[in-house]
Amino acid sequence: MEPCDFSLETGSAAETQGWGSRLAALLKPGDVLALAGDLGAGKTAFTQGLARGLGITEPVTSPTFTLINQYRTAEGISLQHVDSYRLANAPLEMWDVGLADLFAGDDIVVIEWADRIPGLLPAEHLEIQFAYLSEGWRRLCFKAHGLQYVRMIDRLAGRIP
Amino acid sequence: MLLALDTSTRLAGIALYEGVRGVIAEQHWHSANRHTVELTPRIAEILAQADVTPADLRAVAVALGPGSFTGLRVALAVAKGLALANGLALLGIPTLDVVAYPHSHQPLPVIAVVQAGRGRVCWAPYALGPAGWSPEAPYGLTTVTRLAELVDRPTLFAGELAAAERATLAEQLGERAHLLPPALTIRRAGYLAEMAWDRFVAGRADDPATLNPIYLHEPAAPAGAGMA
């Protein structure tokens, strides 16, 4: 595996959610998060924490069948939660759904199974890989694509205030 | 009579046009990406206001993009549906051609832009060449700052630009940047209608089975897997 810009281990889904909430505080409109990792590796738990961190109170579930779920905070920030797990030809079908319009807008976009749609992601995004270690334990690996995400990871890791 | 539809960007427009009278009716509105629900009621409305029935229509024109992925597909789907149901000629016109059209009778070279999101524009240079008024280079996709670096002569900028983007161009290019007041840069559906009418009269309609939008990004798709 390529080296991570920042990695950590979590011992429970709640802890994974906690890191999602922490990252939420660093997000700006238009940010793109590309999540990858096996089923049950923590992608959805992380997104749930992130949504809570943004102030979204609705329950967040994987948009496996709806492909995209949209949430809106009281402050008017939108979170687009995308899942390309179900798609047989994920790049073509996600393109067909109109993913480009999400990346052209000002919403925060979180994509689960982002590794299935190479070529559709904007050049600048935050990649997060989730790995199953053992019962309860997960490893999260953050990689920055673009300067703004280098800074975001540095803040998340507590290297800069 | 020709009906023109343009939902390339958030600024949507429709127009009715006829060779002798020119633009008969025209309307524009800002759509918060609700083209799907807004377009067909607007068409019914403009037809009623102009006392035109679908039976009076002979052609339907559509702006092909580049622009919003979903927006392009909304107008093209509606245009194809109208064309097939009413036996109308279908004419697709590139959106940047529509942006550049009102500036085709002045001497400055033109750069036409449409918003591509996240601070980027899709653009092309237009000038009067051997082939008439047409794009001089393939479409580019870049930021306004980067676009300004490519401009080395006095140039007229056509198309929707945010206030900050206009300021960037003015600052980087000084007197070389010819910027118009925002209202003069509106991409009017009447322009689209007139360009399409000329092609309709010349008998150069498009095939509804093969006419596709011009997308900003194409996926690396298997051959033949394009959109119907």
HADDOCK unambig.tbl for C-alpha pairs under 7 A between the chains (distance, minus, plus):
assign (segid A and resid 91 and name CA) (segid B and resid 219 and name CA) 6.73 0.50 0.50
assign (segid A and resid 92 and name CA) (segid B and resid 219 and name CA) 6.21 0.50 0.50
assign (segid A and resid 92 and name CA) (segid B and resid 221 and name CA) 6.09 0.50 0.50
assign (segid A and resid 95 and name CA) (segid B and resid 219 and name CA) 6.67 0.50 0.50
assign (segid A and resid 98 and name CA) (segid B and resid 69 and name CA) 5.94 0.50 0.50
assign (segid A and resid 98 and name CA) (segid B and resid 70 and name CA) 6.10 0.50 0.50
assign (segid A and resid 100 and name CA) (segid B and resid 69 and name CA) 6.62 0.50 0.50
assign (segid A and resid 101 and name CA) (segid B and resid 68 and name CA) 6.15 0.50 0.50
assign (segid A and resid 101 and name CA) (segid B and resid 69 and name CA) 5.98 0.50 0.50
assign (segid A and resid 104 and name CA) (segid B and resid 116 and name CA) 6.41 0.50 0.50
assign (segid A and resid 104 and name CA) (segid B and resid 117 and name CA) 4.00 0.50 0.50
assign (segid A and resid 104 and name CA) (segid B and resid 118 and name CA) 5.60 0.50 0.50
assign (segid A and resid 105 and name CA) (segid B and resid 117 and name CA) 5.97 0.50 0.50
assign (segid A and resid 105 and name CA) (segid B and resid 118 and name CA) 6.71 0.50 0.50
assign (segid A and resid 119 and name CA) (segid B and resid 219 and name CA) 6.96 0.50 0.50
assign (segid A and resid 120 and name CA) (segid B and resid 219 and name CA) 6.85 0.50 0.50
